[in-house]
Amino acid sequence: WKALAFKSAASRFESNNGISVWTHRSLHVEWFLLSQQLEMIMPPSYLTPEGFQKLQDELDYLRKDKRQAVAARLHEAMEGGELIEDAEYEAAKNEQAFVEGRIQELEILLANARVIDPNGNHDVIQVGARVRIQEEGCEPEDYIIVGPAEADPRNGKISNESPLGKALMDHRQGDQVKVNAPAGLFVVTVIKVK
């Protein structure tokens, strides 16, 4: 998509009521318009600083180490003889496809990332907030509201797009929140937001 920005930024010929006109937009204008179009197609992914670093480390590992290891495995399988029926060759090709797909997925995710400020004002529940909630008759539960890429409910990280995360957004301490989950409707009380 970067190539599109440069291509469209170059001078081009347009027809204006039958009159030939040369136009030129600055790269800044083209880049802004392209980024607006991409944001409509791919909404930003919200990440904590730790989550961003973890995904960046995974991307670096896949690019530097894993890609080379898979290429070596593929090369060894190719030297092994008949490629058409070689299971090792097929397995190496499949692994290469997986690695390249994951690299592409991480590049897009990180390019669209918005890193959450962990020290931001969290009087109102937003992405990055730490919340303590309690359902009537149950023990209080602590969660961090994160983007979908970091969601890990077993470790207390819930997505802002999950039923609970979505319901909690924009609420404050003391609010009673109705959550419409797949298992049914339930109500939680926001005990603490930080």
KAGI-V174796 format. One record per backbone hydrogen bond with DSSP energy under -0.5 kcal/mol. NH is the residue of the N-H (numbers start at 1). CO is the residue of the C=O. E is the energy in kcal/mol with one decimal. If there is no record, write none. Layout:
# KAGI-V174796
NH_CO_E / NH_CO_E
This chain:
# KAGI-V174796
5_1_-1.2 / 6_2_-1.7 / 7_3_-2.8 / 8_4_-2.8 / 9_5_-1.3 / 10_6_-1.0 / 10_7_-0.6 / 12_23_-1.7 / 14_21_-2.4 / 16_14_-0.5 / 16_19_-2.5 / 17_15_-0.5 / 19_16_-1.5 / 21_14_-2.2 / 23_12_-2.1 / 30_26_-2.2 / 31_27_-3.1 / 32_28_-2.3 / 33_29_-2.5 / 34_30_-2.7 / 35_31_-2.6 / 36_32_-2.1 / 37_33_-1.9 / 38_34_-2.5 / 39_35_-2.1 / 40_36_-1.4 / 41_37_-1.7 / 42_38_-4.1 / 43_41_-0.5 / 45_112_-1.6 / 46_44_-0.5 / 47_114_-2.1 / 52_48_-2.8 / 53_49_-2.2 / 54_50_-2.4 / 55_51_-2.2 / 56_52_-2.5 / 57_53_-2.7 / 58_54_-2.0 / 59_55_-2.4 / 60_56_-2.6 / 61_57_-2.5 / 62_58_-2.7 / 63_59_-2.5 / 64_60_-2.7 / 65_61_-2.1 / 66_61_-2.1 / 67_62_-2.0 / 69_65_-2.3 / 70_66_-2.7 / 71_67_-2.1 / 72_68_-2.3 / 73_69_-2.3 / 74_70_-2.7 / 75_71_-2.4 / 76_72_-2.5 / 77_73_-2.2 / 78_74_-2.0 / 79_75_-1.6 / 80_76_-0.6 / 80_77_-0.6 / 81_78_-0.8 / 87_85_-0.7 / 90_86_-1.9 / 91_87_-2.6 / 92_88_-2.3 / 93_89_-2.4 / 94_90_-2.4 / 95_91_-2.4 / 96_92_-2.4 / 97_93_-2.3 / 98_94_-2.2 / 99_95_-2.7 / 100_96_-2.6 / 101_97_-2.2 / 102_98_-2.6 / 103_99_-2.5 / 104_100_-2.2 / 105_101_-2.4 / 106_102_-2.6 / 107_103_-2.5 / 108_104_-2.1 / 109_105_-2.4 / 110_106_-2.9 / 111_107_-2.0 / 112_108_-1.6 / 113_110_-0.9 / 114_45_-2.7 / 116_47_-3.2 / 118_116_-0.8 / 120_117_-1.6 / 122_120_-0.5 / 125_171_-2.9 / 128_145_-3.2 / 129_126_-2.2 / 131_129_-0.5 / 131_143_-3.1 / 132_192_-2.4 / 133_141_-2.8 / 134_189_-1.7 / 136_187_-0.7 / 138_135_-2.3 / 141_133_-3.1 / 143_131_-2.8 / 144_156_-2.7 / 145_129_-2.6 / 146_144_-0.6 / 146_158_-2.8 / 147_46_-0.7 / 150_147_-1.5 / 151_147_-0.7 / 151_148_-0.6 / 152_157_-2.6 / 155_152_-1.9 / 156_153_-1.7 / 157_152_-1.9 / 158_144_-2.2 / 158_156_-0.6 / 160_146_-2.1 / 162_159_-1.1 / 166_162_-3.2 / 167_163_-1.9 / 168_164_-2.1 / 169_165_-1.4 / 170_125_-3.2 / 171_168_-1.9 / 173_123_-0.5 / 174_190_-3.5 / 175_172_-2.0 / 177_175_-0.5 / 177_188_-3.3 / 179_186_-3.5 / 180_178_-0.5 / 181_179_-1.1 / 181_184_-1.6 / 184_181_-1.9 / 186_179_-2.1 / 188_177_-2.4 / 189_134_-2.5 / 190_175_-2.8 / 191_132_-2.7 / 191_189_-0.8 / 192_132_-1.6 / 194_130_-2.7
